[in-house]
Amino acid sequence: MRIVFVGAGDVAVMTAKALLGEKHEVVIIESDKERIDDISEELDCGFLHGDGAKPAILSEVGPQQTDVLFCISNDDKANIIASLVGRSLGFKRVITSISDPDLEEICRELDLEDTLIPHRTISRHLQDMVSGLDNVEMSTLLRGDARFFTFTAGKQAAVRIGKLDLPDDARVIWYYREGKFHFADGDTKLEEDDEVVILTHRKNLQDLRKRWIPRRAEDRNA
């Protein structure tokens, strides 16, 4: 797979190292030339010096040949803009990182469904630690080809889970309704706007994304 990062922060560098170790192709876009110089010796990947929110820069990395665009710089607004530009240029999948939870609704309105809020994840982890709860690292759960897939139910998915016609090696494990956690089984009736979590084999991810990750606005209106 070919992966492009907008921003060369610590998370991007750590993720790039892991992906390179799995023989993926990685390109990092960074506006700070000194930062590129600092990390270029430890990362055997492509670098592009420039503003990742600019169409001309994103076009240089080949949107049609790229599988995932990570917009994970330290600037929320820049990440959102880069994500919108990336989507308009035809990147297959765009993942947006924001530190301000107040921007989550904006991302939803803009159909940026693959939105990460790192501080929220860390906050939940710390809360559980204070409460004396045992936390299990996700990496210890997802071994081999096991993967989680999440989507927000629309009108067509507001049915019983047993009617979703999932692959044999895919199961809805839980869902969130109005922010509350619920376990799921085949008789559970989903409602519009439920956030659904599926455990599946990685081979199914592409087909699941085609079904439930919103297409670009111009595609939906075609």
C-alpha positions as a Markdown table, in Angstrom:
| # | Residue | x | y | z |
|---|---|---|---|---|
| 1 | Met | 0.0 | 0.0 | 0.0 |
| 2 | Arg | 1.0 | 3.6 | -0.5 |
| 3 | Ile | 0.5 | 5.9 | 2.5 |
| 4 | Val | 0.9 | 9.7 | 2.6 |
| 5 | Phe | 1.2 | 11.7 | 5.8 |
| 6 | Val | 0.6 | 15.5 | 6.0 |
| 7 | Gly | 2.7 | 16.5 | 9.0 |
| 8 | Ala | 5.8 | 14.9 | 10.4 |
| 9 | Gly | 5.0 | 14.9 | 14.1 |
| 10 | Asp | 6.0 | 12.1 | 16.5 |
| 11 | Val | 2.9 | 10.0 | 15.8 |
| 12 | Ala | 3.5 | 10.3 | 12.0 |
| 13 | Val | 7.1 | 9.2 | 12.4 |
| 14 | Met | 6.3 | 6.2 | 14.6 |
| 15 | Thr | 3.5 | 5.1 | 12.3 |
| 16 | Ala | 5.7 | 5.6 | 9.2 |
| 17 | Lys | 8.4 | 3.4 | 10.8 |
| 18 | Ala | 5.9 | 0.6 | 11.4 |
| 19 | Leu | 4.5 | 0.8 | 7.9 |
| 20 | Leu | 7.9 | 0.8 | 6.3 |
| 21 | Gly | 8.7 | -2.3 | 8.4 |
| 22 | Glu | 5.7 | -4.0 | 6.7 |
| 23 | Lys | 7.1 | -3.0 | 3.3 |
| 24 | His | 4.5 | -0.3 | 2.6 |
| 25 | Glu | 5.5 | 2.8 | 0.5 |
| 26 | Val | 5.4 | 6.0 | 2.6 |
| 27 | Val | 5.6 | 9.7 | 1.7 |
| 28 | Ile | 5.7 | 12.5 | 4.3 |
| 29 | Ile | 4.7 | 16.1 | 3.5 |
| 30 | Glu | 6.1 | 18.6 | 5.9 |
| 31 | Ser | 6.4 | 22.4 | 5.8 |
| 32 | Asp | 9.4 | 22.6 | 8.1 |
| 33 | Lys | 12.6 | 21.8 | 6.2 |
| 34 | Glu | 14.6 | 21.3 | 9.4 |
| 35 | Arg | 12.2 | 18.7 | 10.6 |
| 36 | Ile | 12.6 | 16.8 | 7.3 |
| 37 | Asp | 16.4 | 17.0 | 7.7 |
| 38 | Asp | 16.1 | 15.7 | 11.3 |
| 39 | Ile | 14.0 | 12.6 | 10.5 |
| 40 | Ser | 15.3 | 11.8 | 7.0 |
| 41 | Glu | 18.2 | 9.8 | 8.4 |
| 42 | Glu | 15.9 | 7.4 | 10.4 |
| 43 | Leu | 13.1 | 7.0 | 7.8 |
| 44 | Asp | 13.8 | 5.4 | 4.4 |
| 45 | Cys | 10.7 | 7.0 | 2.7 |
| 46 | Gly | 9.8 | 9.9 | 0.4 |
| 47 | Phe | 9.6 | 13.5 | 1.6 |
| 48 | Leu | 8.0 | 16.5 | 0.1 |
| 49 | His | 8.7 | 20.0 | 1.5 |
| 50 | Gly | 5.6 | 22.1 | 1.4 |
| 51 | Asp | 2.1 | 23.0 | 2.8 |
| 52 | Gly | 0.0 | 19.8 | 2.7 |
| 53 | Ala | -3.2 | 21.9 | 2.6 |
| 54 | Lys | -2.3 | 23.2 | -0.8 |
| 55 | Pro | -3.8 | 21.4 | -3.9 |
| 56 | Ala | -0.6 | 21.7 | -5.9 |
| 57 | Ile | 1.4 | 20.0 | -3.1 |
| 58 | Leu | -1.0 | 17.2 | -2.6 |
| 59 | Ser | -1.3 | 16.6 | -6.3 |
| 60 | Glu | 2.4 | 15.9 | -6.5 |
| 61 | Val | 2.2 | 12.8 | -4.3 |
| 62 | Gly | -0.3 | 11.1 | -6.7 |
| 63 | Pro | -3.8 | 10.9 | -5.2 |
| 64 | Gln | -4.9 | 8.1 | -7.5 |
| 65 | Gln | -2.0 | 5.9 | -6.6 |
| 66 | Thr | -2.3 | 6.5 | -2.8 |
| 67 | Asp | -4.3 | 4.2 | -0.6 |
| 68 | Val | -4.5 | 6.4 | 2.6 |
| 69 | Leu | -3.9 | 10.1 | 3.3 |
| 70 | Phe | -3.2 | 10.8 | 6.9 |
| 71 | Cys | -3.7 | 14.5 | 7.9 |
| 72 | Ile | -2.2 | 14.5 | 11.3 |
| 73 | Ser | -0.2 | 17.7 | 11.7 |
| 74 | Asn | -0.3 | 19.7 | 14.9 |
| 75 | Asp | -2.8 | 22.2 | 13.4 |
| 76 | Asp | -6.5 | 21.1 | 13.5 |
| 77 | Lys | -7.6 | 23.6 | 10.9 |
| 78 | Ala | -4.8 | 22.7 | 8.6 |
| 79 | Asn | -5.7 | 19.0 | 8.9 |
| 80 | Ile | -9.3 | 19.7 | 8.1 |
| 81 | Ile | -8.4 | 21.8 | 5.0 |
| 82 | Ala | -5.9 | 19.2 | 3.9 |
| 83 | Ser | -8.5 | 16.5 | 4.3 |
| 84 | Leu | -11.1 | 18.4 | 2.2 |
| 85 | Val | -8.5 | 19.1 | -0.5 |
| 86 | Gly | -7.3 | 15.5 | -0.5 |
| 87 | Arg | -10.9 | 14.2 | -0.9 |
| 88 | Ser | -11.5 | 16.6 | -3.8 |
| 89 | Leu | -8.3 | 15.4 | -5.5 |
| 90 | Gly | -9.5 | 11.8 | -5.3 |
| 91 | Phe | -7.5 | 10.2 | -2.5 |
| 92 | Lys | -9.1 | 6.8 | -1.8 |
| 93 | Arg | -9.3 | 7.3 | 2.0 |
| 94 | Val | -8.6 | 10.4 | 4.1 |
| 95 | Ile | -8.0 | 10.3 | 7.9 |
| 96 | Thr | -8.2 | 13.5 | 9.9 |
| 97 | Ser | -6.7 | 14.1 | 13.3 |
| 98 | Ile | -8.1 | 16.9 | 15.5 |
| 99 | Ser | -7.2 | 17.8 | 19.1 |
| 100 | Asp | -10.3 | 20.0 | 19.7 |
| 101 | Pro | -13.4 | 17.9 | 20.3 |
| 102 | Asp | -15.6 | 20.9 | 19.5 |
| 103 | Leu | -14.5 | 20.5 | 15.8 |
| 104 | Glu | -15.9 | 16.9 | 15.7 |
| 105 | Glu | -19.3 | 18.0 | 14.6 |
| 106 | Ile | -17.8 | 20.2 | 11.9 |
| 107 | Cys | -16.0 | 17.2 | 10.6 |
| 108 | Arg | -19.2 | 15.2 | 10.5 |
| 109 | Glu | -21.0 | 18.0 | 8.6 |
| 110 | Leu | -18.1 | 18.0 | 6.1 |
| 111 | Asp | -18.4 | 14.2 | 5.8 |
| 112 | Leu | -14.9 | 13.6 | 7.2 |
| 113 | Glu | -16.0 | 10.4 | 8.8 |
| 114 | Asp | -12.5 | 9.0 | 9.5 |
| 115 | Thr | -11.7 | 11.5 | 12.3 |
| 116 | Leu | -9.3 | 10.8 | 15.2 |
| 117 | Ile | -9.4 | 12.6 | 18.5 |
| 118 | Pro | -6.2 | 11.4 | 20.3 |
| 119 | His | -6.8 | 13.3 | 23.5 |
| 120 | Arg | -10.2 | 11.6 | 23.9 |
| 121 | Thr | -8.6 | 8.2 | 23.7 |
| 122 | Ile | -5.9 | 9.1 | 26.2 |
| 123 | Ser | -8.5 | 10.6 | 28.5 |
| 124 | Arg | -10.5 | 7.5 | 28.6 |
| 125 | His | -7.4 | 5.4 | 29.2 |
| 126 | Leu | -6.4 | 7.6 | 32.2 |
| 127 | Gln | -9.9 | 7.6 | 33.6 |
| 128 | Asp | -9.9 | 3.8 | 33.6 |
| 129 | Met | -6.5 | 3.7 | 35.2 |
| 130 | Val | -7.7 | 6.0 | 38.1 |
| 131 | Ser | -10.7 | 3.8 | 38.5 |
| 132 | Gly | -8.5 | 0.8 | 39.0 |
| 133 | Leu | -9.7 | -0.9 | 35.8 |
| 134 | Asp | -7.4 | -3.1 | 33.7 |
| 135 | Asn | -6.7 | -1.7 | 30.3 |
| 136 | Val | -5.8 | -4.1 | 27.4 |
| 137 | Glu | -3.7 | -2.6 | 24.7 |
| 138 | Met | -5.5 | -2.8 | 21.4 |
| 139 | Ser | -2.4 | -4.3 | 19.8 |
| 140 | Thr | -2.7 | -7.3 | 22.1 |
| 141 | Leu | -6.3 | -7.9 | 20.9 |
| 142 | Leu | -6.0 | -7.3 | 17.2 |
| 143 | Arg | -3.6 | -10.1 | 16.1 |
| 144 | Gly | -2.9 | -11.4 | 12.7 |
| 145 | Asp | -5.6 | -10.3 | 10.2 |
| 146 | Ala | -8.2 | -9.2 | 12.8 |
| 147 | Arg | -9.4 | -5.6 | 12.4 |
| 148 | Phe | -12.1 | -3.3 | 13.7 |
| 149 | Phe | -14.3 | -1.3 | 11.3 |
| 150 | Thr | -16.7 | 1.4 | 12.4 |
| 151 | Phe | -19.4 | 3.3 | 10.6 |
| 152 | Thr | -22.3 | 5.6 | 11.4 |
| 153 | Ala | -25.7 | 4.0 | 10.5 |
| 154 | Gly | -27.7 | 5.9 | 7.9 |
| 155 | Lys | -31.3 | 5.2 | 7.0 |
| 156 | Gln | -30.5 | 2.1 | 5.0 |
| 157 | Ala | -28.6 | 0.6 | 7.9 |
| 158 | Ala | -31.4 | 1.2 | 10.4 |
| 159 | Val | -32.3 | -2.4 | 10.5 |
| 160 | Arg | -31.8 | -5.5 | 12.6 |
| 161 | Ile | -28.1 | -6.4 | 12.7 |
| 162 | Gly | -28.9 | -9.8 | 11.3 |
| 163 | Lys | -30.2 | -8.1 | 8.2 |
| 164 | Leu | -26.9 | -6.3 | 7.4 |
| 165 | Asp | -25.7 | -9.1 | 5.2 |
| 166 | Leu | -22.1 | -9.0 | 6.6 |
| 167 | Pro | -19.4 | -11.4 | 5.5 |
| 168 | Asp | -19.1 | -14.7 | 7.3 |
| 169 | Asp | -16.0 | -13.5 | 9.2 |
| 170 | Ala | -17.5 | -10.2 | 10.4 |
| 171 | Arg | -19.6 | -9.5 | 13.5 |
| 172 | Val | -21.1 | -6.4 | 15.0 |
| 173 | Ile | -19.7 | -6.4 | 18.5 |
| 174 | Trp | -21.1 | -3.2 | 20.0 |
| 175 | Tyr | -22.6 | 0.2 | 19.1 |
| 176 | Tyr | -23.0 | 3.7 | 20.6 |
| 177 | Arg | -26.4 | 5.4 | 20.7 |
| 178 | Glu | -26.5 | 9.0 | 21.9 |
| 179 | Gly | -23.0 | 8.4 | 23.4 |
| 180 | Lys | -24.0 | 5.3 | 25.4 |
| 181 | Phe | -22.3 | 2.0 | 24.9 |
| 182 | His | -24.4 | -1.1 | 24.1 |
| 183 | Phe | -23.5 | -4.7 | 23.2 |
| 184 | Ala | -25.1 | -6.0 | 20.0 |
| 185 | Asp | -26.5 | -9.3 | 18.8 |
| 186 | Gly | -28.4 | -10.4 | 15.6 |
| 187 | Asp | -31.7 | -9.2 | 17.0 |
| 188 | Thr | -30.5 | -5.7 | 17.9 |
| 189 | Lys | -32.3 | -3.0 | 15.9 |
| 190 | Leu | -30.0 | -0.3 | 14.8 |
| 191 | Glu | -31.2 | 3.3 | 14.5 |
| 192 | Glu | -30.0 | 6.1 | 12.3 |
| 193 | Asp | -26.8 | 7.8 | 13.7 |
| 194 | Asp | -25.8 | 4.8 | 15.8 |
| 195 | Glu | -22.0 | 4.3 | 15.7 |
| 196 | Val | -21.4 | 0.7 | 14.9 |
| 197 | Val | -18.3 | -1.3 | 15.6 |
| 198 | Ile | -17.5 | -4.5 | 13.6 |
| 199 | Leu | -14.8 | -7.0 | 14.2 |
| 200 | Thr | -13.7 | -8.5 | 10.9 |
| 201 | His | -10.9 | -10.0 | 8.8 |
| 202 | Arg | -8.8 | -7.4 | 7.2 |
| 203 | Lys | -9.7 | -8.7 | 3.7 |
| 204 | Asn | -13.2 | -7.3 | 4.2 |
| 205 | Leu | -12.2 | -3.8 | 5.0 |
| 206 | Gln | -12.3 | -2.5 | 1.4 |
| 207 | Asp | -15.8 | -3.8 | 0.8 |
| 208 | Leu | -17.1 | -2.5 | 4.1 |
| 209 | Arg | -15.7 | 0.9 | 3.4 |
| 210 | Lys | -17.5 | 0.9 | 0.0 |
| 211 | Arg | -20.8 | 0.2 | 1.7 |
| 212 | Trp | -20.6 | 2.6 | 4.6 |
| 213 | Ile | -17.9 | 5.3 | 4.2 |
| 214 | Pro | -19.7 | 8.2 | 2.5 |
| 215 | Arg | -18.6 | 9.0 | -1.0 |
| 216 | Arg | -17.7 | 12.5 | -2.1 |
| 217 | Ala | -20.6 | 14.9 | -2.4 |
| 218 | Glu | -20.3 | 15.2 | -6.2 |
| 219 | Asp | -20.4 | 11.4 | -6.4 |
| 220 | Arg | -23.5 | 11.1 | -4.2 |
| 221 | Asn | -25.3 | 13.8 | -6.3 |
| 222 | Ala | -24.4 | 12.2 | -9.7 |
